[in-house]
Amino acid sequence: MIKRFKKLLGRYRNLDQIHIVPYRSYGTYSHLYVFGRVLDNEPLNIVKEQSIFRTIKNTYKQFDSFEIPDAEMELVVPGKVNLRTTTNDEGYFLFDKTFDENLSEYASNEGWIDYEVRYCEKVEPKTDELENPKRGEFLIPQHDAEFGVISDIDDTILHTGVTSFLKWRLLKNSLLTNAYKRIPLKGAPSLYQKLHEGTSGKFRNPMFYLSNSPWNMYEYLKLFLDHNNFPKGPMLLRDLRTPFESTIKPEKPHKQKEITNILKTYPDLKFILIGDSGEHDASIYTDIAAQYSDRIMAIYLRSVKHKKQMQRVQSIIDNFDTVPVLMVMSSEEAEEHARENGFIK
């Protein structure tokens, strides 16, 4: 309650703590793009065995965020990069820079570059600096990647119940269930590891994860993916809009915009798109495949238990023959198709 009054009074003269949240991002050998947020919040603390009360409290903390605006931030890749930027009104920071030199020299075998991001403003004695600087990482796909994978999260690898009546299962699963207790759809981690490995056995194929969830859910979803052994990849969520939002609503759906950005960033890389038949993935993915027919190798849509949605999606893919579109009931069906078409061993 005290924090809420501080917010109304134009707080941030006396911060309780500084919590830096760098998001897994992606770039190229000559273009760095790092996105994140700075909050006056305690870090999210999700443990395997916690009460429903603790889970609800964690959920509340994710959305009751206290952003730190107008803060100077510094990004450092030791011996290579030193950049500065300022957080916006919602506490987000963005480092977006093109270089003449080759950034991939500092990447791991799978293409990840470690960096440090630092809060540079003066800190009062009572303010707790939580990991300042904070370590983050961004991906530069390696030159020998065979293809990339762009996958939805919601109801594709994680059951959310987005098609349930009044979305009640969506609310229960996303807001009232511990991330450690969430069960990935059967066979999904194994399928994604095999796609990440491809036929080379080098685990070089980049993975990108999309969700219509707001950035407030980032740490929750990251924990779910890491805990269930999904290949590491950039996560692309969306800003949480309110009824009082003054900015113009984007013309394109979030997923369509993000997929198009990835395709433009890596013009020489082909992709597999993975989604579900529950909402709009079929329309978005086939529209993109029609535009980039030489770039999309296959589309896998996981079937959901919703008769009308399935009929609508089936009508879309029945009239689409630009690239292979497979409606799958299980991860094994997608894996079989990928193997038959030489995508995996």
Salt bridges, closest charged atoms under 4 A:
ASP16 OD2 - LYS6 NZ 3.67
ASP40 OD1 - LYS3 NZ 3.68
GLU42 OE1 - LYS61 NZ 3.78
GLU49 OE2 - LYS181 NZ 3.48
ASP64 OD1 - ARG4 NH2 2.23
GLU67 OE2 - LYS7 NZ 3.69
GLU72 OE2 - ARG84 NH1 2.82
GLU74 OE2 - ARG84 NH2 3.71
GLU74 OE1 - ARG118 NE 3.79
ASP96 OD1 - HIS31 NE2 2.43
GLU101 OE1 - LYS80 NZ 3.26
GLU105 OE1 - LYS80 NZ 3.51
GLU110 OE1 - HIS196 NE2 3.00
ASP114 OD2 - ARG135 NH2 3.67
GLU116 OE2 - ARG135 NH1 3.78
GLU137 OE2 - ARG24 NE 3.34
GLU137 OE1 - LYS232 NZ 3.00
ASP144 OD2 - LYS202 NZ 3.67
ASP144 OD1 - ARG204 NH1 2.86
ASP152 OD1 - LYS255 NZ 3.12
ASP155 OD1 - HIS159 ND1 3.21
GLU197 OE2 - LYS345 NZ 3.21
GLU219 OE1 - HIS19 NE2 3.76
ASP226 OD2 - ARG24 NH2 3.15
ASP226 OD2 - LYS222 NZ 3.57
GLU258 OE2 - HIS254 ND1 3.97
GLU258 OE2 - LYS257 NZ 3.25
ASP281 OD1 - LYS255 NZ 2.85
GLU335 OE2 - LYS194 NZ 2.64
GLU335 OE2 - ARG339 NH2 2.99
